[in-house]
Amino acid sequence: MFLLNLKNQHDRAILLSPEYEPEQINFFMNQIKSKNDFSIFIDIGACIGFYSLSIAKLCSDISKIIIFEPNLDNFSCLKKNVELNKDIYEKAQLYNTGLSNKNDKIKLFTLKSNDGAGGSIPEYEGQYDNKKGAVSFNVDIKVGDEILKYKDEKIALKIDVERHEINVLKGIKDLLTNNKCLIQIEIFDEYLNDVNKIMEDYKFVQFFKVHHKYEVNLSDYYFKNYW
């Protein structure tokens, strides 16, 4: 069950589309189910919680859902969505923070017309200028390894952080190298080589890709460090 706001572009897509990102989420869930031993799902950049709720509902072996969303408007809706689903609420941990490779406050830019969907950190503010109705506000970012202290677990992660993925990955090095992980990362083409280098250093292989139809230079990539 979702509480949706039709003024929000992301919410409209969920409500009005026959399926939302069907190829991505179906592939991801099938990978999780095929092993039957994933117990933890971590959603980094959760927006209103579509992936978290879907994975929790359809992958019964997942016993813990850990959710990060720095945008307060999105987080408030995310919290309500999780609370609407009592069986998921009991195994969910929610954090109104972004993940990075340092603890800090940082500006997040977003478009008023998107009403919270999407967003960007300061070094990309050029695409969120005043002529487009952009707004900015401070959000908290935390080092992921200081929160996610797991070892020898099977963990599935979804990372959707609008070009901040390199910083996120640097901040969860211990998590990724001390556990067996399946990861879906949304990556703009110009950052793919840098992300791939980090993942190779962490002993991950890229094994699948889904191109976003609505964005010519954006795809979801899948990595794993188990066989």
C-alpha positions in Angstrom: 0.0 0.0 0.0 1.3 3.5 -0.9 0.2 7.0 0.0 0.7 8.9 -3.2 0.7 12.7 -4.0 -0.3 13.3 -7.6 1.6 16.6 -7.6 4.8 14.5 -7.3 6.2 13.3 -10.6 7.5 10.1 -9.1 4.2 9.3 -7.4 2.3 9.9 -10.6 4.6 7.4 -12.4 3.8 4.7 -9.9 0.1 5.3 -10.0 -0.5 5.8 -13.7 2.0 3.4 -15.3 1.0 -0.2 -15.6 4.4 -1.0 -14.0 7.1 1.2 -12.5 10.7 0.2 -13.7 9.5 -3.3 -14.4 12.6 -4.7 -15.9 14.8 -3.4 -13.1 12.8 -4.5 -10.2 11.8 -7.9 -11.7 15.4 -8.7 -12.5 16.6 -7.6 -9.0 13.9 -9.6 -7.2 14.6 -12.7 -9.3 18.3 -12.5 -8.4 17.4 -12.2 -4.7 14.9 -15.1 -4.8 17.2 -17.3 -6.8 19.6 -17.7 -3.9 17.0 -17.7 -1.1 19.6 -16.7 1.5 19.5 -12.9 1.4 18.4 -11.6 4.8 19.1 -7.8 4.5 18.0 -5.2 2.0 19.5 -1.7 2.1 17.8 1.0 0.1 20.2 4.0 -0.4 18.2 6.9 -1.9 14.8 5.4 -1.3 12.5 8.4 -2.3 9.0 7.3 -1.1 10.0 3.6 -0.7 8.8 1.9 -3.8 11.8 -0.5 -3.9 11.8 -1.1 -0.2 8.2 -2.0 0.0 8.3 -4.1 -3.1 11.3 -6.1 -2.0 10.0 -6.6 1.5 6.6 -7.8 0.2 7.8 -10.1 -2.5 11.1 -11.5 -1.1 10.0 -13.4 2.0 13.5 -14.3 3.2 14.4 -10.6 3.7 14.1 -10.1 7.5 15.6 -6.6 7.8 15.0 -3.5 5.6 17.4 -0.5 6.1 16.3 2.7 4.3 18.1 6.0 3.7 16.5 9.1 2.3 17.9 12.6 2.9 15.0 14.7 1.4 12.7 15.5 4.4 9.6 15.7 2.2 10.3 12.3 0.6 11.2 10.9 4.0 7.9 11.9 5.5 6.0 10.2 2.7 8.3 7.2 2.9 7.7 6.9 6.7 3.9 7.0 6.2 4.2 4.4 3.4 6.1 2.0 5.6 3.7 2.5 8.5 0.8 1.6 6.2 2.3 -1.8 5.7 2.5 -3.2 9.3 4.3 -6.4 8.3 7.1 -4.3 6.7 7.2 -1.7 9.4 8.2 -4.3 12.0 11.4 -5.1 10.2 12.3 -1.6 8.8 14.9 0.9 10.0 14.5 4.4 8.5 17.2 7.1 8.4 16.5 10.7 7.3 20.1 11.0 6.0 22.1 10.4 2.9 25.2 8.2 2.8 28.6 9.4 1.7 32.3 9.1 2.6 32.2 11.8 5.3 29.8 13.1 8.0 28.6 16.5 7.1 25.7 18.7 6.0 25.4 19.3 2.3 23.1 21.2 0.0 20.6 19.2 -2.0 19.1 20.8 -5.1 15.8 19.8 -6.6 13.1 21.2 -9.0 9.9 22.5 -7.6 8.1 21.0 -10.6 9.3 17.5 -9.5 8.2 18.2 -5.9 11.1 16.2 -4.4 11.7 13.7 -7.1 15.3 13.5 -8.2 17.8 16.0 -6.8 21.5 16.8 -7.0 24.4 17.7 -4.8 26.1 21.1 -5.2 28.8 20.3 -7.8 25.9 19.6 -10.3 23.8 22.6 -9.4 24.1 24.0 -13.0 21.2 21.8 -14.1 19.0 23.0 -11.2 19.1 26.7 -11.8 16.6 29.4 -10.8 15.1 29.6 -14.3 13.9 26.0 -13.8 12.4 26.8 -10.4 15.1 25.0 -8.5 15.3 25.0 -4.7 18.0 23.9 -2.3 18.1 22.9 1.3 20.7 21.3 3.7 20.6 17.6 4.3 22.7 15.3 6.5 25.1 12.8 5.1 26.8 10.0 7.0 29.6 7.5 6.4 27.8 4.3 5.7 30.3 2.0 7.4 29.6 3.8 10.7 26.0 2.8 10.6 26.0 -0.5 8.6 28.3 -2.8 10.7 27.6 -6.2 9.2 30.0 -9.1 8.5 29.5 -12.5 6.8 25.9 -11.7 5.7 24.1 -11.9 2.3 23.0 -8.4 1.5 21.1 -6.8 -1.4 21.5 -3.1 -2.0 19.9 -0.5 -4.2 21.8 2.7 -4.8 20.0 5.7 -6.5 21.8 8.9 -5.4 21.9 11.1 -8.5 25.7 11.2 -9.2 26.8 10.8 -5.6 27.3 7.0 -5.9 31.2 7.2 -5.9 31.1 8.9 -2.5 28.5 6.4 -1.2 30.6 3.5 -2.4 33.8 4.8 -0.7 31.8 5.2 2.5 30.6 1.5 2.6 33.9 -0.2 1.6 33.8 -2.4 4.8 30.2 -3.4 4.2 30.8 -4.4 0.7 34.1 -6.2 1.3 33.1 -8.0 4.5 29.8 -9.4 3.1 28.4 -11.1 0.0 26.4 -8.5 -1.8 24.1 -8.0 -4.8 23.9 -4.4 -5.8 21.8 -2.3 -8.2 23.3 1.1 -8.9 21.8 3.8 -11.1 24.7 5.4 -13.0 25.0 8.2 -15.5 27.3 7.2 -18.4 30.0 9.8 -17.6 30.6 8.2 -14.1 30.5 4.6 -15.1 34.3 4.1 -15.5 35.0 5.6 -12.0 32.3 3.4 -10.5 33.6 0.3 -12.3 37.1 1.0 -11.0 35.9 1.1 -7.4 33.8 -2.0 -7.8 36.7 -3.9 -9.4 38.9 -2.8 -6.4 36.2 -4.2 -4.1 36.3 -7.5 -6.1 32.9 -7.1 -7.7 31.8 -8.0 -11.2 29.3 -6.2 -13.3 26.9 -8.8 -14.8 23.8 -7.0 -16.1 22.5 -3.6 -17.3 19.1 -2.0 -17.8 19.0 1.2 -19.8 16.5 3.9 -18.7 14.2 4.7 -21.6 13.4 8.2 -20.3 17.1 9.3 -19.9 19.5 8.7 -22.8 22.7 8.6 -20.6 21.4 6.7 -17.6 21.3 3.0 -16.8 21.0 0.6 -13.8 23.9 -1.7 -13.4 24.1 -4.9 -11.4 27.2 -6.1 -9.5 27.9 -9.0 -7.2 30.9 -10.5 -5.3 29.6 -14.1 -5.0 29.2 -16.9 -7.5 
